Every structure is written in structure tokens, then in C-alpha cells.
């Protein structure tokens, strides 16, 4: 029963980590809109891998080190720059809909990009720490199945999101899809600028 409790607690934590809509969600939406469901799933798998890694480290006692305030500003700055890069790349796209002669999106590239962004996104360790603390406190002895549950819950959400966005994408014409693509780019840019502003404020406090 304790093993099942660990797994269920991990699934609940994984869902609570993945479901808040933020930069990672926008990246998954952007990849799905631009390159299709396959790329969206690869992105979701990458993010779920990061959640698995953080939850494993948390179980081993390393979450405190990763979420120290003095590291948060630099991580926020790096994440903000990466979001602006994604936004600029998305804005420059001229074709969004898949074509018969188009080159399919690389699963490995989408996966690796999501892993890199997940590790430098400062929101991720904070959400992991808060969610794992909340759900792990409901069971007597958190064990090895907790991170596996986090991975399963997180992946379930990202697959649901990418499939849902892909179904919507298939019903849009090129003009509407291009507008949706530009809108996603604008939202990514706003999020990136917001993260840069937050990082500057944090660095100013450290310096002072």
C-alpha cells in the first residue's frame, strides 16, 4: 500500500507541477503549432524528464541547493534570453502548416531543447519543491516510486496538451494558424522580458 501511495502522490505532484500555464507550457504550444503533435510530444517528454530529475534530487535532499535565492537571478536571466530566442524564431516563421515535401521536425532536437530549457527555468525547481513537499507530506515514507509518479503525471499532462493543440491545429487554415503562431511568439516575448526584468531586480538586490 505504501508503494501505491508513493506512486499516486507522485502523480498528483507531477500534475500540479506541469499544469500551471507559464513559459514551459507556451513552449510546448509553440512547438505543437509550428511542427505538429510529434514535436509537441517530444517537448513534453523532455520537460517530464526534467521533472523526474528534480524530483529524484529532491528525494535525495538536493532540492535546497538548487532553489537557493542567490542562484535564482542568473537562472531567470538565462531563461528569459532563451524565451526571447524562441519568440524571435517563432515570429520569423513564414510557414506553419505541414506540407507534403516538408522536413519533419526532429524529435531529438525538440526533446533536447525542452530538457535544456527545463533545467534553466527557475520556476521548475520552485514548483517541484512546493508540490513534492505538499504531496509527500501525505504519505508516511516517500520512496523511489515518488519520482516515477511525478514523471507519469507530468508526461500525462504534456501529452494531453500537445494532442489537444494538435487537434485544434488541424482545423485551422494557414492564415489563422499564422496568426496563432504570431500570438504565441508575442506571449513568449512578454514572458521573456518579464523574466529579464525579474532577474535584473534580483541582481540589484544582491549587489546592494
N, C-alpha and C positions, 0 to 999 in steps of 0.2 A: 504493500500500500504506500510506503514511503517513497519508493521509486516512481510510482504513478503520480504521487503528489508533487514530486520534483519536476516531472515532465510537464504536468498541467500548469504548475506555477511558472515554468519557463516559457510555455506557450503564451500564457497571459502576459508575461513581461515582454516577450518578443512582439506581440501585437501592440502593446502600449508604447513600445519604443518606435515601431515603424509607422504607426498610423498618424501621428501629428504631422500636419502638412507644412513642409518647410523646404529648404534648398534641396535635400535629397529627393523628396517627392517630385519637385519640379524637374530635376534631372531625369528621373525615370519617365515622367510625362513627355519631356522633350525628346528623349531617345525613342520612345514609342511612336510619337507623332512623326519624327523625322525618318526613322529607319525601320519601323514596324515592330510587331509584337516580339519577335525574336531578340531584337536589341533591347527592348524593354525588360524582357525576362532575364537577359544576361546582366543588365544593370541591377535588377532586383536580387539576383543571386550574389552579385558582388557585395551589395550592401548587407545582405543577410550573413555573408561570410565575415564581414567586419563586426557585426553584432555578436556572432559566435565567438570571435576572437576576444572582444571586450568582455563578454560575459565569462569566458574562461579565465581571463586575467583577474576579473573581479572575484571569482571563486577562489583564486589563489592569493588574493589580497593585494593585487596591484592596481586596483582602480583609483585608490587615493593618490598615487603618484601621477597618474595620467590626468587627473582632473584638478591639479594644483593651479591656483589663480595666476601665478607668475608665468605659466605656460599658455594660458588661455588666449592672451592678446596676440601672440605670434601665430598661434593656430588659426585664430579668427582672421587675421590679416591674409594668411596663405589661402584660406578657404574663400575669402572674398575675391581675391585675384583670380582664383580658378573659376568661380562663378561668372565673373566678368568675361573670362575667356570663352566659357560655354555660351554666354549670351551673344558675344560678337560672332562666334562661329554660326550660331543659330540664325542670327539676323542676316548673314551673308548667303544663307542657303537660298537658291533660286527654285529648286525642285524638291518637293517634299514627298509627293506620291511616288510609290514604287513604279518602275517601268519594266517592261519585259527584258530590256537589254541592260538594266541597271545592275551594278555590282552589289551583292547582298552585304549588309553590314556585318562586320567581323564580330563574332560572338566573344572571342578572346579580348578584343580591344575594348568592347563595351564593358566586359567584366572587370578587366584590369583598371579601367578608368574609374569605375564605381568603387573599387577597393581603395584606390589612392585617395579619392575624394572623401570616402567614409572615414578614413584614418585621420585626415587633417580637418575634418568638420568638428569644431569644438562642441557642437550641440550633442553629438553622438555619445561621448563618454558621460556627459551630464545626464542624458536621458537613461543610459544604461545603469548608471549608479542609482538614480532615483527609482527606476522601475524594479531593478533587482532587489533593492532594499525593501521595497513595499511588498513584493510578491514572496521573496524568500522568508520574510518575517512570518508568513502564514504557515510555514512548514517547520517541522522540528529540526531536521538536519539536512540542509541543502547539500546535494551531491552532484555527481558527474552528469546526471541526466538534465540538470537545470540548463546548462548552455545548449544542449541539444534541443531542448524545448524552445529556447529563445530563437535558435536558428529556424526551427519549424514554424513558429508563429510569425516571425519576420518574413520568411520566404512566402508563406501563405498570403500575407498581405500584399507583397510586391507582385506576386503572380496575378492576384485578383485585380490590382490596379492596372497592370500592363495589359491584361486581357480586356478589361473594360474600356480602356483608352483605345486599344486597337480596334475593338468593335465600333466605337464611335468614329474612328479614323476612316474606316471602310465606307461609312455612309456620307462622308464629306466630299465635295468636289474640290478641284485644285485651288480655286480661289478662296474658298472658305478655309481649307486646310492651310494655305499660305498665311491667312490672317491669324489662325490659331497658332501657327508656328511663330509668327512675329510677336504675338501676345505673350507666348511662353518666354521668348527672348527678353522682352521688356521686364517681365516679372523676375527673371533670373538676374537681370542687371540691377533692378531695385534691391533685390536681396543681397547681391554682391556689394553694392555701395553701402547698404546698411551695415553689413558685416565689417567693411573697411572703417566706417565711422566708429563702430563699437571698438574695433581694435585700436584706433588712434586714441580714443578716450581712455582705454585701459592702459596703454603705454604712457600716456600723460600722467596718470595717477601713479604709475610705478616710478617714473622719473622724478616726480615731485615728492 
